[in-house]
Amino acid sequence: MTKPTKEEILAYHDGGKISIDVKKPCNTQRELSMAYTPGVALPCLEIQANTHLAYNYTNKGNLVAVITDGTAVLGLGDIGAIAGKPVMEGKAVLFKKFAGVDAFDIELDEKDTDKIIDICRALSPTFGGINLEDIKAPKCFEIETRLQELVDIPIFHDDQHGTAIITSAGLLNALELTGKKIEAIKIVINGAGAAGISCAKMYKALGVKHIVMCDSQGVISTSRNDLNSHKQEFAVDTDAIHLTDAIEGADMFLGLSSAGALKPEMVIKMAANPIIFALANPVPEILPDEVRAVRDDAIIATGRSDFPNQVNNVLGFPFIFRGALDVQAKKVTEGMKMAAAYALAALAKEPVSDEVKRAYNNPNMAFGKEHIIPTPFNRDALVWVASAVAKAAVEEGVARIENYDHEAYRAKLATMK
């Protein structure tokens, strides 16, 4: 891939990246009378009598709000709501391109937690779901939890759950390849923000017993008195102070921190067949070549598209919302997230299409150490993940639709690829 120039990037974004299309004809007087007054009064009255009919007579069932306050935009930090708009538009592009979901970006010039929750609650009738994006921790946890209690549509903070779901899929497959038992492994997580904490919670739900988390001050241990409630949940009784201490004998390293945080000499101290997910972007905690220089038994993933095993949230959120919207789910449950992770893990074991092989110029791409996660170009992710999420929503009783037919839904999704 030739790296785009600054001029090319700015030209790509010139005029914005999304627009609104009209789905129904409005070319005659008769069509105008149905699109707007007087005909539009009829669906209004139908919805007034039964608000659930908004899913039938409006775009609510295929519309997601991408909402941010601009406090944690990508790797840029607190750059403000309006400066974060290109990212939110980009998210809307991915929703549409990968899963056919309409998304509208909303940048809030507001940083007060209570006010953000109230704004989102007031907006909720418009949308079938809300994707919270680039809101800093720990505020993001409170917003998601409290808002979900107030509304009956899915609230999903992708910075947390997307990374957790996709790395969980990779972890499951890496363990299968190495023959390790999930309850016996030691995981070290470097980075205790929204994504790190969510990953730790999901790993625990998968069965991991031993997690050591580090933040900018070192190991999160019971001896520290500077921890918020979210970090306190993962405080461990240990003599380890720094990452270099914690990494001793670790089976897995998950990096959600900064470039160069994991040194080759630390990798040497890890257990046999180490799993290294170095996800800092654009420069990971350690480059794959640096790992291979000291270990030939490691399984490596990064957040970059130019290395194997890219952890890319586009494998998650478009399809999770697709499945949730299609069964008119009231929320995204832990079971739905877990279903997405297992679906991605299973899909990585399927034969890789010629299309994907050509995209990566790798005719031998197959399940193994360099393919533990499906690629973002695997179109089957739509079918596998969305259907798994929809099925879980029905089974957990948070779906509104009746008479769900799983195989028929998979067949419908296959026509959308």
Kinemage of the C-alpha trace (Angstrom):
@kinemage 1
@onewidth
@group {chain A} dominant
@subgroup {mainchain}
@vectorlist {calphas} color= white
{ca met a 1} P 0.000 0.000 0.000
{ca thr a 2} L 1.315 3.422 -0.972
{ca lys a 3} L 0.984 5.808 1.938
{ca pro a 4} L -1.416 8.664 1.061
{ca thr a 5} L -0.050 12.189 1.180
{ca lys a 6} L -1.375 14.959 3.406
{ca glu a 7} L -2.958 16.583 0.360
{ca glu a 8} L -4.691 13.332 -0.646
{ca ile a 9} L -6.055 12.782 2.860
{ca leu a 10} L -7.446 16.291 3.148
{ca ala a 11} L -8.951 16.045 -0.346
{ca tyr a 12} L -10.624 12.763 0.662
{ca his a 13} L -12.283 14.459 3.632
{ca asp a 14} L -13.157 17.656 1.735
{ca gly a 15} L -16.927 18.171 1.895
{ca gly a 16} L -17.400 15.438 4.489
{ca lys a 17} L -17.681 11.675 4.020
{ca ile a 18} L -21.381 10.962 4.547
{ca ser a 19} L -24.692 12.207 3.173
{ca ile a 20} L -28.405 11.418 3.355
{ca asp a 21} L -30.080 9.426 0.612
{ca val a 22} L -33.820 9.311 -0.033
{ca lys a 23} L -35.116 5.731 -0.160
{ca lys a 24} L -38.610 6.343 -1.524
{ca pro a 25} L -39.637 8.152 -4.728
{ca cys a 26} L -40.767 11.752 -4.451
{ca asn a 27} L -41.210 12.834 -8.051
{ca thr a 28} L -44.943 13.470 -8.356
{ca gln a 29} L -47.656 15.379 -6.544
{ca arg a 30} L -49.092 12.079 -5.313
{ca glu a 31} L -45.735 10.880 -3.921
{ca leu a 32} L -45.176 14.265 -2.290
{ca ser a 33} L -48.559 13.951 -0.557
{ca met a 34} L -47.444 10.617 0.915
{ca ala a 35} L -43.907 11.679 1.836
{ca tyr a 36} L -45.108 14.734 3.700
{ca thr a 37} L -48.427 16.394 4.398
{ca pro a 38} L -51.157 15.205 4.416
{ca gly a 39} L -50.236 11.534 4.075
{ca val a 40} L -47.479 11.550 6.689
{ca ala a 41} L -50.098 12.073 9.397
{ca leu a 42} L -51.236 8.453 9.048
{ca pro a 43} L -47.993 6.776 10.210
{ca cys a 44} L -47.680 9.458 12.893
{ca leu a 45} L -51.020 8.427 14.365
{ca glu a 46} L -50.170 4.742 14.054
{ca ile a 47} L -46.960 5.313 16.026
{ca gln a 48} L -48.795 7.438 18.592
{ca ala a 49} L -51.089 4.481 19.250
{ca asn a 50} L -48.193 1.981 19.314
{ca thr a 51} L -44.698 3.462 19.606
{ca his a 52} L -43.146 0.154 18.595
{ca leu a 53} L -44.393 0.810 15.052
{ca ala a 54} L -41.629 3.406 14.689
{ca tyr a 55} L -39.498 0.410 13.701
{ca asn a 56} L -41.911 -0.217 10.812
{ca tyr a 57} L -42.708 3.263 9.557
{ca thr a 58} L -39.420 5.122 10.081
{ca asn a 59} L -35.687 4.485 9.734
{ca lys a 60} L -35.309 3.916 13.491
{ca gly a 61} L -34.591 0.213 13.024
{ca asn a 62} L -31.536 0.881 10.874
{ca leu a 63} L -30.201 4.079 12.405
{ca val a 64} L -27.370 4.458 14.916
{ca ala a 65} L -26.110 7.622 16.597
{ca val a 66} L -22.327 7.935 16.892
{ca ile a 67} L -21.936 10.258 19.869
{ca thr a 68} L -18.775 11.808 21.334
{ca asp a 69} L -17.685 14.643 23.572
{ca gly a 70} L -14.242 14.690 21.952
{ca thr a 71} L -12.329 13.914 25.155
{ca ala a 72} L -10.409 10.838 23.941
{ca val a 73} L -10.241 10.996 20.149
{ca leu a 74} L -8.149 8.168 18.705
{ca gly a 75} L -4.563 8.836 19.756
{ca leu a 76} L -5.161 12.580 19.804
{ca gly a 77} L -6.718 12.921 23.259
{ca asp a 78} L -9.013 15.756 24.330
{ca ile a 79} L -9.138 17.743 21.104
{ca gly a 80} L -12.752 18.852 21.467
{ca ala a 81} L -16.027 17.755 19.949
{ca ile a 82} L -15.823 19.538 16.581
{ca ala a 83} L -12.234 18.412 15.948
{ca gly a 84} L -13.400 14.836 16.498
{ca lys a 85} L -16.098 15.078 13.816
{ca pro a 86} L -13.973 13.560 10.994
{ca val a 87} L -13.484 10.459 13.149
{ca met a 88} L -17.192 10.162 13.913
{ca glu a 89} L -18.026 10.565 10.228
{ca gly a 90} L -15.483 7.845 9.517
{ca lys a 91} L -17.262 5.585 11.964
{ca ala a 92} L -20.504 6.237 10.100
{ca val a 93} L -18.780 5.265 6.837
{ca leu a 94} L -17.725 1.934 8.333
{ca phe a 95} L -21.199 1.220 9.685
{ca lys a 96} L -22.663 1.703 6.217
{ca lys a 97} L -19.965 0.041 4.132
{ca phe a 98} L -19.499 -3.062 6.260
{ca ala a 99} L -23.034 -3.718 7.517
{ca gly a 100} L -25.490 -1.471 5.696
{ca val a 101} L -26.292 0.397 8.913
{ca asp a 102} L -27.149 4.086 8.617
{ca ala a 103} L -25.269 6.136 11.199
{ca phe a 104} L -25.357 9.813 12.046
{ca asp a 105} L -22.549 11.480 13.955
{ca ile a 106} L -23.359 13.785 16.879
{ca glu a 107} L -20.567 15.812 18.473
{ca leu a 108} L -21.557 17.205 21.860
{ca asp a 109} L -20.134 20.515 23.066
{ca glu a 110} L -20.601 19.250 26.601
{ca lys a 111} L -18.327 17.427 29.036
{ca asp a 112} L -20.540 17.144 32.099
{ca thr a 113} L -21.465 13.492 32.651
{ca asp a 114} L -25.017 14.137 33.855
{ca lys a 115} L -25.751 16.472 30.967
{ca ile a 116} L -24.349 14.072 28.374
{ca ile a 117} L -26.536 11.298 29.746
{ca asp a 118} L -29.601 13.531 29.641
{ca ile a 119} L -28.874 14.673 26.088
{ca cys a 120} L -28.471 11.088 24.880
{ca arg a 121} L -31.624 10.014 26.708
{ca ala a 122} L -33.579 12.812 25.039
{ca leu a 123} L -32.230 11.834 21.609
{ca ser a 124} L -32.891 8.104 22.018
{ca pro a 125} L -36.361 7.940 20.393
{ca thr a 126} L -34.763 8.831 17.052
{ca phe a 127} L -32.339 5.917 16.958
{ca gly a 128} L -32.268 2.132 17.087
{ca gly a 129} L -28.973 2.255 18.966
{ca ile a 130} L -26.267 4.590 20.271
{ca asn a 131} L -22.541 4.056 19.706
{ca leu a 132} L -20.610 6.053 22.294
{ca glu a 133} L -17.213 6.948 20.915
{ca asp a 134} L -13.958 8.499 22.116
{ca ile a 135} L -15.177 9.489 25.586
{ca lys a 136} L -12.423 9.318 28.172
{ca ala a 137} L -12.325 6.885 31.098
{ca pro a 138} L -13.640 6.561 33.723
{ca lys a 139} L -16.472 8.881 32.627
{ca cys a 140} L -17.325 6.569 29.716
{ca phe a 141} L -18.197 3.686 32.074
{ca glu a 142} L -20.715 5.749 33.999
{ca ile a 143} L -22.299 7.224 30.895
{ca glu a 144} L -22.821 3.837 29.270
{ca thr a 145} L -24.158 2.140 32.407
{ca arg a 146} L -26.514 4.895 33.516
{ca leu a 147} L -27.773 5.672 30.033
{ca gln a 148} L -28.602 2.029 29.335
{ca glu a 149} L -30.747 1.992 32.476
{ca leu a 150} L -32.766 4.929 31.109
{ca val a 151} L -33.408 3.870 27.511
{ca asp a 152} L -34.644 0.775 25.709
{ca ile a 153} L -32.169 0.759 22.796
{ca pro a 154} L -28.613 -0.653 22.753
{ca ile a 155} L -25.909 1.597 24.204
{ca phe a 156} L -22.455 0.413 23.140
{ca his a 157} L -19.133 2.090 23.924
{ca asp a 158} L -16.985 0.643 21.168
{ca asp a 159} L -13.661 1.804 22.607
{ca gln a 160} L -14.314 -0.594 25.476
{ca his a 161} L -16.160 -3.546 24.082
{ca gly a 162} L -14.943 -3.713 20.498
{ca thr a 163} L -11.345 -4.299 21.510
{ca ala a 164} L -12.410 -6.757 24.199
{ca ile a 165} L -14.502 -8.816 21.778
{ca ile a 166} L -11.898 -9.036 19.036
{ca thr a 167} L -8.931 -9.738 21.310
{ca ser a 168} L -11.022 -12.382 23.075
{ca ala a 169} L -11.520 -14.124 19.736
{ca gly a 170} L -7.782 -13.965 19.116
{ca leu a 171} L -7.008 -15.219 22.594
{ca leu a 172} L -9.316 -18.227 22.224
{ca asn a 173} L -7.613 -19.257 18.999
{ca ala a 174} L -4.103 -18.579 20.281
{ca leu a 175} L -4.784 -20.834 23.257
{ca glu a 176} L -6.030 -23.562 20.944
{ca leu a 177} L -2.837 -23.349 18.892
{ca thr a 178} L -0.564 -23.410 21.950
{ca gly a 179} L -2.534 -26.021 23.878
{ca lys a 180} L -2.762 -23.825 26.964
{ca lys a 181} L -5.734 -23.868 29.336
{ca ile a 182} L -7.445 -20.545 29.839
{ca glu a 183} L -7.785 -20.980 33.588
{ca ala a 184} L -4.042 -21.574 33.946
{ca ile a 185} L -2.609 -18.639 31.994
{ca lys a 186} L -1.227 -15.368 33.287
{ca ile a 187} L -2.155 -12.226 31.350
{ca val a 188} L -0.414 -8.872 31.747
{ca ile a 189} L -2.354 -5.853 30.483
{ca asn a 190} L -0.433 -2.620 29.981
{ca gly a 191} L -2.956 0.209 29.840
{ca ala a 192} L -5.849 0.629 32.263
{ca gly a 193} L -8.166 2.841 30.273
{ca ala a 194} L -11.576 1.966 28.888
{ca ala a 195} L -10.322 -0.746 26.535
{ca gly a 196} L -7.936 -2.336 29.040
{ca ile a 197} L -10.527 -2.624 31.772
{ca ser a 198} L -13.168 -3.968 29.393
{ca cys a 199} L -10.725 -6.553 28.033
{ca ala a 200} L -9.859 -7.675 31.552
{ca lys a 201} L -13.546 -8.094 32.397
{ca met a 202} L -14.198 -10.156 29.290
{ca tyr a 203} L -11.139 -12.341 29.845
{ca lys a 204} L -12.373 -13.062 33.354
{ca ala a 205} L -15.758 -14.018 31.932
{ca leu a 206} L -13.964 -16.388 29.540
{ca gly a 207} L -12.300 -18.090 32.490
{ca val a 208} L -8.954 -16.319 32.984
{ca lys a 209} L -7.944 -16.420 36.657
{ca his a 210} L -4.658 -14.505 36.746
{ca ile a 211} L -4.578 -10.944 35.347
{ca val a 212} L -2.004 -8.295 36.241
{ca met a 213} L -2.802 -4.805 35.004
{ca cys a 214} L -0.425 -1.873 34.706
{ca asp a 215} L -1.116 1.820 34.243
{ca ser a 216} L 1.232 4.761 33.823
{ca gln a 217} L 2.265 4.451 37.477
{ca gly a 218} L 3.094 0.752 37.309
{ca val a 219} L 1.421 -2.432 38.493
{ca ile a 220} L -2.120 -2.012 39.840
{ca ser a 221} L -1.654 -3.630 43.230
{ca thr a 222} L -3.478 -3.659 46.533
{ca ser a 223} L -0.686 -1.574 48.061
{ca arg a 224} L -1.615 1.477 45.980
{ca asn a 225} L -3.985 4.130 47.273
{ca asp a 226} L -4.443 6.113 44.050
{ca leu a 227} L -6.840 3.772 42.242
{ca asn a 228} L -10.343 4.595 41.068
{ca ser a 229} L -13.088 2.029 41.588
{ca his a 230} L -12.641 0.542 38.113
{ca lys a 231} L -8.942 -0.112 38.661
{ca gln a 232} L -9.493 -1.357 42.208
{ca glu a 233} L -11.432 -4.304 40.770
{ca phe a 234} L -8.182 -5.553 39.235
{ca ala a 235} L -5.762 -4.739 42.036
{ca val a 236} L -3.707 -7.820 42.946
{ca asp a 237} L -1.562 -8.700 45.928
{ca thr a 238} L 1.912 -8.740 44.377
{ca asp a 239} L 5.456 -7.565 44.927
{ca ala a 240} L 5.719 -6.571 41.261
{ca ile a 241} L 6.012 -2.805 40.840
{ca his a 242} L 6.700 -2.227 37.154
{ca leu a 243} L 5.823 -3.928 33.875
{ca thr a 244} L 9.283 -5.453 33.716
{ca asp a 245} L 8.493 -7.267 36.996
{ca ala a 246} L 4.957 -8.298 36.060
{ca ile a 247} L 5.909 -9.766 32.685
{ca glu a 248} L 7.971 -12.535 34.276
{ca gly a 249} L 6.412 -15.872 33.254
{ca ala a 250} L 3.401 -14.231 31.559
{ca asp a 251} L 1.582 -16.227 28.909
{ca met a 252} L 0.024 -13.173 27.295
{ca phe a 253} L 0.806 -9.476 26.983
{ca leu a 254} L -1.956 -7.098 25.955
{ca gly a 255} L -0.733 -3.614 25.157
{ca leu a 256} L -3.150 -0.696 25.046
{ca ser a 257} L -0.579 1.895 25.964
{ca ser a 258} L 2.285 3.505 24.055
{ca ala a 259} L 4.973 2.819 21.488
{ca gly a 260} L 7.946 0.834 22.736
{ca ala a 261} L 6.488 -0.013 26.146
{ca leu a 262} L 7.389 -3.714 25.796
{ca lys a 263} L 11.107 -4.310 25.430
{ca pro a 264} L 12.710 -7.383 23.820
{ca glu a 265} L 14.325 -8.280 27.145
{ca met a 266} L 10.843 -8.429 28.685
{ca val a 267} L 9.628 -10.755 25.939
{ca ile a 268} L 12.491 -13.127 26.748
{ca lys a 269} L 11.120 -13.447 30.301
{ca met a 270} L 7.651 -14.546 29.157
{ca ala a 271} L 6.434 -18.145 29.265
{ca ala a 272} L 6.781 -20.592 26.386
{ca asn a 273} L 4.637 -19.822 23.318
{ca pro a 274} L 3.835 -16.283 24.452
{ca ile a 275} L 0.842 -14.411 23.072
{ca ile a 276} L 1.659 -10.771 22.375
{ca phe a 277} L -1.078 -8.341 21.400
{ca ala a 278} L 0.701 -4.982 20.982
{ca leu a 279} L -2.129 -2.640 19.995
{ca ala a 280} L -0.772 0.889 20.411
{ca asn a 281} L -1.249 2.832 17.169
{ca pro a 282} L 0.367 3.817 14.924
{ca val a 283} L 3.486 2.369 16.581
{ca pro a 284} L 2.870 -0.690 18.772
{ca glu a 285} L 4.408 -1.461 22.156
{ca ile a 286} L 6.807 -3.726 20.284
{ca leu a 287} L 7.154 -4.450 16.576
{ca pro a 288} L 6.691 -8.035 15.360
{ca asp a 289} L 10.254 -8.167 14.020
{ca glu a 290} L 11.581 -7.195 17.448
{ca val a 291} L 9.646 -10.073 19.001
{ca arg a 292} L 10.848 -12.567 16.394
{ca ala a 293} L 14.442 -11.511 16.987
{ca val a 294} L 14.278 -12.921 20.521
{ca arg a 295} L 11.437 -15.502 20.345
{ca asp a 296} L 10.450 -17.842 17.528
{ca asp a 297} L 7.516 -19.304 19.442
{ca ala a 298} L 5.383 -16.179 19.862
{ca ile a 299} L 1.936 -15.428 18.443
{ca ile a 300} L 1.770 -11.723 17.629
{ca ala a 301} L -1.075 -9.313 16.872
{ca thr a 302} L -1.051 -5.555 16.391
{ca gly a 303} L -3.565 -2.861 15.500
{ca arg a 304} L -1.898 -2.264 12.125
{ca ser a 305} L -3.030 -3.454 8.718
{ca asp a 306} L 0.522 -4.091 7.485
{ca phe a 307} L 1.112 -7.001 9.879
{ca pro a 308} L -0.758 -10.301 10.305
{ca asn a 309} L -3.477 -10.578 12.971
{ca gln a 310} L -4.749 -7.017 12.877
{ca val a 311} L -7.053 -6.240 15.811
{ca asn a 312} L -9.493 -3.917 14.092
{ca asn a 313} L -12.761 -2.903 15.731
{ca val a 314} L -14.450 -2.908 12.336
{ca leu a 315} L -14.716 -6.669 12.850
{ca gly a 316} L -17.102 -5.949 15.688
{ca phe a 317} L -19.282 -2.871 15.953
{ca pro a 318} L -20.942 -2.840 12.483
{ca phe a 319} L -22.030 -6.452 12.796
{ca ile a 320} L -22.954 -6.249 16.480
{ca phe a 321} L -25.300 -3.359 15.736
{ca arg a 322} L -26.575 -5.108 12.593
{ca gly a 323} L -27.656 -8.116 14.630
{ca ala a 324} L -29.016 -6.023 17.497
{ca leu a 325} L -31.009 -3.744 15.192
{ca asp a 326} L -32.481 -6.589 13.168
{ca val a 327} L -34.061 -8.181 16.233
{ca gln a 328} L -34.894 -4.756 17.697
{ca ala a 329} L -32.823 -5.447 20.804
{ca lys a 330} L -33.258 -3.309 23.902
{ca lys a 331} L -29.588 -3.577 24.877
{ca val a 332} L -26.315 -5.327 24.097
{ca thr a 333} L -25.871 -7.964 26.783
{ca glu a 334} L -22.709 -9.674 27.953
{ca gly a 335} L -23.992 -12.806 26.230
{ca met a 336} L -24.309 -10.957 22.929
{ca lys a 337} L -20.728 -9.689 23.234
{ca met a 338} L -19.491 -13.177 24.049
{ca ala a 339} L -21.410 -14.603 21.092
{ca ala a 340} L -19.639 -12.112 18.825
{ca ala a 341} L -16.225 -13.161 20.163
{ca tyr a 342} L -16.887 -16.874 19.679
{ca ala a 343} L -18.258 -16.220 16.181
{ca leu a 344} L -15.094 -14.372 15.162
{ca ala a 345} L -12.918 -17.113 16.639
{ca ala a 346} L -14.836 -19.762 14.690
{ca leu a 347} L -14.745 -17.771 11.450
{ca ala a 348} L -10.941 -17.514 11.593
{ca lys a 349} L -10.789 -21.311 11.304
{ca glu a 350} L -12.865 -21.409 8.129
{ca pro a 351} L -11.153 -21.601 4.723
{ca val a 352} L -10.015 -18.144 3.619
{ca ser a 353} L -11.626 -16.904 0.412
{ca asp a 354} L -9.582 -16.193 -2.698
{ca glu a 355} L -10.764 -12.593 -2.475
{ca val a 356} L -9.156 -12.139 0.947
{ca lys a 357} L -5.998 -13.953 -0.131
{ca arg a 358} L -5.651 -11.581 -3.083
{ca ala a 359} L -6.255 -8.536 -0.881
{ca tyr a 360} L -3.316 -9.565 1.294
{ca asn a 361} L -1.235 -11.084 -1.505
{ca asn a 362} L -1.034 -14.278 0.515
{ca pro a 363} L -2.206 -17.398 -1.347
{ca asn a 364} L -1.399 -19.573 1.663
{ca met a 365} L -3.452 -17.660 4.247
{ca ala a 366} L -5.074 -20.128 6.639
{ca phe a 367} L -5.805 -20.617 10.319
{ca gly a 368} L -2.576 -20.629 12.268
{ca lys a 369} L -0.184 -18.398 14.197
{ca glu a 370} L -0.445 -15.641 11.588
{ca his a 371} L -4.203 -15.924 11.158
{ca ile a 372} L -5.980 -16.154 14.510
{ca ile a 373} L -8.434 -13.333 13.721
{ca pro a 374} L -10.462 -12.838 10.526
{ca thr a 375} L -9.265 -9.978 8.356
{ca pro a 376} L -11.402 -6.830 7.999
{ca phe a 377} L -11.970 -7.857 4.357
{ca asn a 378} L -13.632 -11.138 5.304
{ca arg a 379} L -17.198 -10.483 4.176
{ca asp a 380} L -18.460 -13.527 6.034
{ca ala a 381} L -18.010 -11.634 9.311
{ca leu a 382} L -21.334 -9.941 8.610
{ca val a 383} L -23.127 -13.291 8.524
{ca trp a 384} L -21.278 -14.962 11.374
{ca val a 385} L -21.196 -12.105 13.885
{ca ala a 386} L -24.551 -10.439 13.214
{ca ser a 387} L -26.425 -13.751 13.327
{ca ala a 388} L -24.647 -14.830 16.524
{ca val a 389} L -25.531 -11.527 18.189
{ca ala a 390} L -29.147 -11.674 17.025
{ca lys a 391} L -29.555 -15.256 18.239
{ca ala a 392} L -28.086 -14.385 21.644
{ca ala a 393} L -30.411 -11.392 21.956
{ca val a 394} L -33.432 -13.611 21.290
{ca glu a 395} L -32.234 -16.268 23.716
{ca glu a 396} L -31.568 -13.704 26.449
{ca gly a 397} L -34.988 -12.107 26.065
{ca val a 398} L -33.891 -8.617 24.996
{ca ala a 399} L -35.195 -8.857 21.411
{ca arg a 400} L -38.555 -7.384 20.467
{ca ile a 401} L -39.229 -9.375 17.306
{ca glu a 402} L -41.132 -12.644 17.434
{ca asn a 403} L -40.670 -15.914 15.538
{ca tyr a 404} L -36.955 -15.453 14.925
{ca asp a 405} L -35.662 -17.879 12.262
{ca his a 406} L -31.895 -18.155 12.621
{ca glu a 407} L -31.156 -19.883 9.329
{ca ala a 408} L -33.438 -17.554 7.391
{ca tyr a 409} L -31.691 -14.580 8.971
{ca arg a 410} L -28.244 -15.952 8.031
{ca ala a 411} L -29.475 -16.414 4.474
{ca lys a 412} L -30.706 -12.815 4.397
{ca leu a 413} L -27.363 -11.540 5.687
{ca ala a 414} L -25.542 -13.546 3.012
{ca thr a 415} L -27.316 -11.508 0.334
{ca met a 416} L -25.945 -8.307 1.902
{ca lys a 417} L -22.255 -9.232 1.790
